[in-house]
Each structure stands twice: as structure tokens, then as C-alpha cells.
Amino acid sequence: MYLSKLRIFGFKSFANKVEVNFPKNGLTAVVGPNGCGKSNIIDAIRWVMGEQSAKTLRSSKMEDVIFSGTTSRPPMNMAEVSLVIDNEEGVLKGGYSQIMITRQAFRNGDSNYLLNNQPCRLKDIQHLFYDTGMGAASYSLMEAKMIDSILNEKDDERRLLFEEASGISKYKKQRAETKRQLERTT
């Protein structure tokens, strides 16, 4: 399993449609001066994988991920990010050799998740990535501030990282969800 393509449109600084291809062999590096949008690529990947915290996406509210316009360009009403994953090895369940996850957000507050162009729930996206080392909050997407956090922050933060890496976070999430369902029925 590897990231194959990232398509961004109307997300943060990406007013035009942009497609980033990640070759199967080798390493992809994004370089450029400060303020050119390098971090927005990581934010787009986190967002499409289900990130719910505007703060994690370096925004004050989720609406801020939609292109807000410039002096020469009006703001957009929608942001859309699609992530194409090569799944030839079948790491992700579902039987597809290629999986495309899409997230859309609209200024009116509506949002959509799509899995291979079919409507789905955030929960479906999260379940897809359980025990893969990928996901909105996983250790596979790390930026400099996250590394600082691991080295300098509390033991609980480090424990969460190791739980995700070892694959037990899936079971903890399932347990918490089951407890919530039991509490609702009693």
C-alpha cells in the first residue's frame, strides 16, 4: 500500500486544481520557500483522511480550509481533496487494487466523504485505516512540531503514538464505541 496521487482543489492556498503524483519507487520531497504551501499538502492529506481538529490543520475553524480569496481572486465556496492509494497488496480491506478517498467541505457547513466516488461516513474512512499505520492522527504523517511533541510532551502523548504504531489503538477505539452503545441502550 502506498500513496499514489493527491488531488487538491480549493483547499487553503490551492485555488487551482493541483495533482501531486507519488512514484511507487523512490522518495518524494516537497521543497520551496516559506509560505509557498508545503505544509498545506500535509494538511490536505490529514484532512481527507478525516482530521476533525481545525487547530491540527493550523486553522481557527474548519471553514478556514476553504480558499478564502486574494485581492485578484474571489473566495471559493468549496474545498475538495482526493487521495488515491495503491492497494495492490490488499492491505486495505475491500478488494480494490486502487482506493480513492475524497472529502468535500462547503461554506454553508455541509461536507461529504466519498470512497471510490461512493458516499460514505467518516467512520467508514477511519475503519479503512485501522491497523495500517495510516490515518489522520497516525505516526505516518509527521511534521516538525509533532516530532517536538513526542520528544518534549507528556507520556500520554507518546503512549498514543506507540499504541497506533503497534496496532492496539483499533481495539481501544472499538471498545470505547461499544461502551458508548451500551450506555445508550441502558
GIGI-V193002 format. One line per field, one symbol per residue. ss: DSSP state (h for helix, s for strand, l for the rest). burial: + if it has 9 or more other C-alpha atoms within 8 Angstrom, else -. A space follows every 50 residues. Layout:
ss: ???
burial: ???
//
This chain:
ss: lsssssssslsllslllssssllllllllllllllllhhhhhhhhhhhll lllllllllllhhhhslllllllllllssssssssslllllllllllsss ssssssllllsssssllssslhhhhhhhhllllllllllllllhhhhhhh hhllhhhhhhhhhhhhllhhhhhhhhhhhhhhhhhl
burial: +-++++++++++-++-+--------------------+-+-+++++++++ +--+--+-+--++++++++------+-+++++++++++-+-+---+++++ +++++++----++++----++---++--+++-++++-++-+-----++++ --+---++-++-+++-++++----------------
//
